Amino acid sequence: MNVIVDYDACEANGVCEGFAPDIFHLDEEDQLHVLAQPDEDSADRVRQAVRACPKVALSLTETAAESPDDR
């Protein structure tokens, strides 16, 4: 799973940071930063953050697991 941010739509409301402060961070200039991509432990909180974004500026992509042939 990867977080996608539409920075044109983001208004730095901080809702996402409230759900997952280990993933989302608003700096002093109200710029959103994705600190890390979600892992199994944070996936549910990140999904909640995406659904709660008031400007629909966040989305998720599901990534396929790497197969042994891809290495």
C-alpha positions in Angstrom: 0.0 0.0 0.0 1.3 3.5 -0.9 -0.1 6.9 0.1 -0.7 9.4 -2.7 -1.1 13.1 -1.8 -2.8 15.6 -4.2 -0.9 18.6 -2.9 -3.0 20.9 -5.0 -6.1 19.8 -3.1 -4.5 19.5 0.4 -5.3 22.4 2.7 -3.2 21.1 5.6 -6.2 20.5 7.9 -4.2 17.9 9.8 -6.9 15.3 10.0 -4.6 12.7 8.6 -1.9 13.5 11.1 -4.4 13.0 13.9 -5.2 9.4 12.7 -1.6 8.4 11.9 1.1 10.8 13.2 3.8 8.2 12.4 2.8 8.4 8.7 1.7 12.0 8.2 3.3 15.2 9.4 2.5 18.9 8.9 5.5 21.1 9.1 5.7 24.7 10.4 4.7 26.0 6.9 1.6 23.7 6.8 3.2 21.4 4.2 2.1 17.8 4.5 4.9 15.2 4.5 4.4 11.4 4.2 7.0 10.1 6.7 6.7 6.5 5.7 4.5 4.2 3.7 2.0 2.2 5.7 2.9 -1.2 7.0 0.6 -3.8 8.4 0.4 -2.1 11.8 -0.6 1.3 10.4 -2.7 0.3 7.4 -6.1 0.6 9.2 -5.3 4.0 10.6 -4.1 5.2 7.2 -7.3 4.0 5.5 -9.3 5.9 8.2 -7.1 9.0 7.5 -7.8 8.8 3.8 -11.5 8.4 4.3 -11.6 11.3 6.7 -9.7 13.8 4.6 -12.1 16.8 4.2 -10.5 17.8 0.8 -10.2 14.2 -0.6 -6.5 14.9 -1.1 -5.3 11.5 -0.1 -5.6 8.2 -1.9 -4.1 4.7 -1.6 -2.6 2.4 -4.2 -2.3 -1.3 -3.6 1.0 -2.7 -4.7 1.5 -6.3 -5.7 3.8 -8.4 -3.7 7.1 -9.1 -5.4 7.4 -12.6 -6.8 10.7 -14.5 -6.6 11.0 -14.2 -10.4 11.1 -10.4 -10.1 14.3 -10.3 -8.1 
